[in-house]
Amino acid sequence: MKKAGIRSIISKKYRPYSSNQRVKERENLLEQDFSTNSINEKWVSDITYIHTVKDGWCYLASVLDLHSKKGYWLFLFADDDNGSGDSSFSKRV
């Protein structure tokens, strides 16, 4: 590898840390009741983290209507240097 000029790509490993801030408890509005009678009655969302070589950590968020079981919005955020999260992609499905 040395003769060919090839070397491995070493990336910084993620190390979780504990925070001194207290976690805010939120009211459970659905209380595990996901049944609906009409469209637009209950909406849920989720976020997941995706590690990419080019942009580092990216965040994919989606919004779903529980009645039609259809996703309506997708958001893809790439974390920039100051941590504000640049919205680079948004699409209505």
Backbone as CSV, one residue per row, in Angstrom:
resi,resn,N_x,N_y,N_z,CA_x,CA_y,CA_z,C_x,C_y,C_z
1,MET,0.822,-1.185,0.000,0.000,0.000,0.000,0.870,1.255,0.000
2,LYS,1.989,1.185,0.728,2.859,2.351,0.811,3.437,2.693,-0.562
3,LYS,3.865,1.662,-1.324,4.427,1.887,-2.655,3.391,2.468,-3.608
4,ALA,2.137,2.027,-3.487,1.071,2.497,-4.372,0.491,3.842,-3.913
5,GLY,0.895,4.299,-2.726,0.381,5.579,-2.229,-1.050,5.486,-1.734
6,ILE,-1.451,4.298,-1.320,-2.821,4.083,-0.838,-2.814,4.097,0.686
7,ARG,-3.774,4.773,1.279,-3.902,4.760,2.735,-5.373,4.734,3.122
8,SER,-5.625,4.314,4.321,-7.007,4.208,4.786,-7.544,5.582,5.176
9,ILE,-8.864,5.695,5.174,-9.534,6.912,5.625,-9.933,6.688,7.079
10,ILE,-9.370,7.494,7.950,-9.668,7.369,9.373,-10.595,8.510,9.762
11,SER,-11.757,8.150,10.293,-12.703,9.182,10.704,-12.817,9.191,12.225
12,LYS,-13.147,10.352,12.763,-13.295,10.506,14.204,-14.503,9.701,14.675
13,LYS,-14.316,8.935,15.709,-15.394,8.114,16.247,-16.325,8.968,17.097
14,TYR,-17.610,8.652,17.067,-18.598,9.360,17.878,-18.486,8.886,19.319
15,ARG,-18.387,9.823,20.226,-18.342,9.498,21.645,-19.472,10.237,22.337
16,PRO,-20.475,9.519,22.825,-21.582,10.194,23.516,-21.103,10.806,24.824
17,TYR,-21.759,11.842,25.238,-21.411,12.493,26.492,-22.696,12.800,27.255
18,SER,-22.572,12.889,28.532,-23.751,13.202,29.344,-23.860,14.709,29.506
19,SER,-25.070,15.169,29.575,-25.336,16.593,29.705,-25.857,16.880,31.107
20,ASN,-25.533,18.047,31.598,-26.029,18.450,32.915,-27.435,19.028,32.845
21,GLN,-27.930,19.262,31.632,-29.261,19.838,31.482,-30.316,18.783,31.756
22,ARG,-31.369,19.199,32.430,-32.463,18.300,32.748,-33.354,18.122,31.516
23,VAL,-33.768,16.889,31.252,-34.632,16.589,30.120,-36.047,17.054,30.441
24,LYS,-36.646,17.804,29.500,-38.002,18.299,29.718,-39.001,17.197,29.397
25,GLU,-39.884,16.919,30.314,-40.927,15.926,30.060,-42.068,16.597,29.314
26,ARG,-42.572,15.911,28.323,-43.661,16.429,27.506,-44.916,15.602,27.754
27,GLU,-46.053,16.229,27.563,-47.330,15.538,27.738,-47.528,14.525,26.613
28,ASN,-47.971,13.321,26.950,-48.240,12.283,25.969,-49.659,12.484,25.437
29,LEU,-49.782,13.135,24.291,-51.098,13.474,23.750,-51.817,12.268,23.160
30,LEU,-51.094,11.345,22.544,-51.735,10.194,21.900,-52.001,9.050,22.875
31,GLU,-51.162,8.895,23.892,-51.286,7.802,24.853,-51.479,6.449,24.154
32,GLN,-50.653,6.200,23.130,-50.624,4.953,22.363,-51.924,4.665,21.606
33,ASP,-52.786,5.662,21.439,-54.017,5.503,20.664,-53.778,6.078,19.272
34,PHE,-53.448,5.204,18.322,-53.124,5.641,16.971,-54.301,5.515,16.000
35,SER,-55.490,5.208,16.493,-56.668,5.099,15.630,-57.224,6.494,15.348
36,THR,-57.765,6.668,14.137,-58.349,7.954,13.745,-59.677,7.723,13.042
37,ASN,-60.498,8.756,13.005,-61.789,8.705,12.313,-61.797,9.511,11.024
38,SER,-60.867,10.447,10.900,-60.829,11.275,9.698,-59.388,11.658,9.390
39,ILE,-59.203,12.144,8.180,-57.876,12.559,7.741,-57.473,13.832,8.495
40,ASN,-56.180,14.047,8.664,-55.603,15.208,9.346,-55.981,15.305,10.820
41,GLU,-56.401,14.211,11.417,-56.739,14.220,12.842,-55.489,14.051,13.709
42,LYS,-54.599,13.132,13.312,-53.377,12.876,14.062,-52.202,12.738,13.102
43,TRP,-51.135,13.462,13.418,-49.918,13.418,12.630,-48.773,13.013,13.547
44,VAL,-47.831,12.257,13.022,-46.639,11.879,13.772,-45.409,12.173,12.928
45,SER,-44.276,12.261,13.592,-43.025,12.500,12.874,-41.923,11.669,13.509
46,ASP,-40.839,11.523,12.764,-39.690,10.769,13.243,-38.440,11.349,12.617
47,ILE,-37.319,11.131,13.274,-36.038,11.606,12.757,-35.022,10.478,12.898
48,THR,-34.138,10.374,11.913,-33.068,9.386,11.979,-31.768,10.040,11.526
49,TYR,-30.667,9.496,11.970,-29.348,10.035,11.665,-28.662,9.138,10.643
50,ILE,-28.058,9.753,9.642,-27.362,9.018,8.582,-25.959,9.583,8.470
51,HIS,-24.953,8.730,8.589,-23.574,9.203,8.456,-23.125,9.054,7.007
52,THR,-22.652,10.144,6.426,-22.145,10.129,5.061,-20.688,10.573,5.065
53,VAL,-19.930,10.118,4.072,-18.517,10.484,3.987,-18.378,11.957,3.617
54,LYS,-19.193,12.431,2.701,-19.058,13.797,2.199,-19.524,14.845,3.212
55,ASP,-20.720,14.670,3.785,-21.323,15.699,4.633,-21.266,15.391,6.126
56,GLY,-20.744,14.253,6.510,-20.760,13.884,7.931,-22.148,13.404,8.329
57,TRP,-22.629,13.843,9.471,-23.952,13.418,9.939,-25.041,14.210,9.242
58,CYS,-26.010,13.499,8.696,-27.198,14.106,8.096,-28.414,13.603,8.871
59,TYR,-29.450,14.381,8.875,-30.652,14.054,9.640,-31.845,13.999,8.693
60,LEU,-32.560,12.880,8.691,-33.721,12.699,7.836,-34.965,12.693,8.718
61,ALA,-35.869,13.634,8.469,-37.103,13.727,9.243,-38.287,13.510,8.312
62,SER,-39.352,12.879,8.809,-40.549,12.629,8.004,-41.794,12.927,8.832
63,VAL,-42.876,13.254,8.131,-44.171,13.536,8.761,-45.199,12.605,8.135
64,LEU,-46.022,11.950,8.974,-46.967,10.936,8.524,-48.352,11.217,9.088
65,ASP,-49.370,11.113,8.246,-50.760,11.198,8.690,-51.204,9.797,9.104
66,LEU,-51.700,9.646,10.325,-52.051,8.320,10.828,-53.298,7.731,10.171
67,HIS,-54.181,8.555,9.648,-55.406,8.026,9.034,-55.110,7.392,7.668
68,SER,-54.414,8.116,6.815,-54.136,7.605,5.464,-52.845,6.783,5.425
69,LYS,-52.057,6.820,6.499,-50.769,6.122,6.567,-49.830,6.587,5.452
70,LYS,-49.987,7.847,5.054,-49.191,8.395,3.972,-48.222,9.436,4.519
71,GLY,-46.982,9.346,4.066,-45.995,10.346,4.428,-46.191,11.594,3.593
72,TYR,-46.164,12.750,4.209,-46.424,13.988,3.485,-45.186,14.840,3.263
73,TRP,-44.255,14.827,4.190,-43.071,15.658,4.045,-41.830,14.861,4.411
74,LEU,-40.743,15.114,3.688,-39.423,14.579,4.018,-38.462,15.760,4.100
75,PHE,-37.636,15.783,5.124,-36.639,16.830,5.291,-35.281,16.168,5.472
76,LEU,-34.270,16.684,4.785,-32.913,16.186,4.947,-32.034,17.355,5.360
77,PHE,-31.417,17.247,6.530,-30.564,18.305,7.051,-29.133,17.813,7.091
78,ALA,-28.210,18.628,6.600,-26.790,18.349,6.738,-26.261,19.296,7.794
79,ASP,-25.564,18.776,8.772,-25.049,19.593,9.864,-23.866,20.416,9.364
80,ASP,-23.960,21.740,9.506,-22.851,22.591,9.085,-21.901,22.824,10.263
81,ASP,-20.874,23.629,10.051,-19.822,23.806,11.057,-20.321,24.397,12.366
82,ASN,-21.298,25.291,12.313,-21.759,25.922,13.549,-22.900,25.143,14.214
83,GLY,-23.297,24.008,13.656,-24.288,23.149,14.299,-25.726,23.606,14.148
84,SER,-25.984,24.585,13.275,-27.352,25.079,13.143,-28.209,24.177,12.262
85,GLY,-27.614,23.332,11.435,-28.361,22.423,10.576,-28.912,23.126,9.355
86,ASP,-28.268,22.993,8.246,-28.675,23.636,7.000,-29.689,22.744,6.301
87,SER,-30.894,23.272,6.059,-31.924,22.493,5.375,-31.597,22.431,3.894
88,SER,-31.048,21.302,3.476,-30.608,21.203,2.097,-31.619,20.522,1.194
89,PHE,-32.640,19.886,1.770,-33.609,19.166,0.965,-34.948,19.136,1.699
90,SER,-36.010,19.464,1.020,-37.350,19.366,1.576,-38.285,18.997,0.443
91,LYS,-39.094,17.957,0.627,-39.949,17.513,-0.454,-41.303,17.094,0.093
92,ARG,-42.353,17.569,-0.545,-43.698,17.113,-0.224,-43.958,15.861,-1.025
93,VAL,-44.334,14.788,-0.357,-44.534,13.487,-1.007,-45.962,13.364,-1.507
